[in-house]
């Protein structure tokens, strides 16, 4: 419960200090950090690093990048 509070508090502080779009992009990349930390510090056998988990994270990152590109192009025009 404490971790949830700290995560939400820091998210709200980040929103107050910078643009919401940037905060959401950084927040959306948390799956990559979770995959890396779970591979380094597994808590059980299900936390093993697998190719399917890597592909899922990369698809998520590709989606984030494509949305960033879409909004950057849209804001330039």
ABEGO torsion letter per residue (X at the ends): XAAAAAAAAAAAAAAAABBAAAAAAAAAAAAAAAAAAAAABBABAAABBBAAAAAAAAAAAAAAAAAAAAAAAAAAX
